[in-house]
Amino acid sequence: MLRTKDNIIYHEIIGLRVKILSHLDPTLVGREGIVINETMNTLQILDTKHGKVIKVPKRGGIFLFTIPEANEELIIDGMQIFGRPEDRLKKIRFTNMRR
């Protein structure tokens, strides 16, 4: 299934470009790069400007993701992607099976 703005929260986000628009930690605002790993609580982002890997809590953040295959940008509240990535992926399968 193609990633789009309508289904991105149910897809793999590793590899997507991301920019931190807002965060409880003001030192993270404006940082951008590529998501290289995801855990239940954090995103690990390769900060392309500084060449460093930063660990960003999902909770308290507003993120701008770029979806290249759909040529779209999408603003996502960190709470929408909070939790284990594999559970998010299972959620769409379960929802589709119930229809």
N, C-alpha and C positions, 0 to 999 in steps of 0.2 A: 504494500500500500504506500502510495506517495505521501511524503510529509507535506502538510499544508497548515495554514494558520488555524484551521478548524480541528485538526487532530494532533497537533504537535505535542501536546502534554501527555499523549499516550505513546509517543515514539521515543526512540533513542535520540538523545541530544548531544552525545559525544560527537565532536567534529564540527559542530555548528559554531559560527561566529556569535559572540555575545558582547554586549556593552552593559555595564551596571549604571542604570539611570538614577537609582535612589537606593540607599541602604542605611540601616541603623548605625553602621560604622561609616562615618563620613569620609574616611581615608580611602574607601573603596569606590566611591562615586566617580564615574568617568573612566574607570579602568575598563579595558576591552581586550579581547583576544579570542582564543579558540578553546572550547570546552574539551579537555583531554581526559577527564575522569569525572565520575559522579558517584556520590554515596548518598545515604539516606538524608543526611543533613547538609551536605556541602557540594559545591561544584569546584573542581580544580580547573583553573583557567591558565593557559599559557599566554601571559601578557606579552603580546607581540611587540609592543613599543619598548618595553624594558627587558625583554628576554628572560623573564622570571616566571615561575609557576606560583600562582597565588591560590590559596584555599579560601573560598567565599561561602559563608553560611547562606543557605537558601532562605531561611526565615529572616524576615526584615528587609528583603531585597526586592527591587523591581528591575527586571532584566529586559533588554531588547535583543531578541534572537533574530538572526538572518537565516532564512530558509532558502538556500540557493536553487534547489530544483523547482521550487514554486515561485522563485523571484519575488519573495515577500519578506517583510519584516513584521515582527509581532512582539508586543509588550506583554510580559508574563509576570505576575506576582509570584514570588518565590514559594508561597504556600500552595500554589497550584501544582508545583512539581516536588513538593516536600514529600519525603518518604522514599522507600527503596525503589530504584528504577525498575526492577523486575516486577514489582507489584503494580506499577503504573501500566506496564506493558500487558500484564495479565488482565487488567481491568477492561481494556478495549475488547479483548477476545471474549471475555465473559459477557459483556454487554451485547456483542454481536451475536453470540450463541442464543441469547434469550429472545431475540427478535423473531 
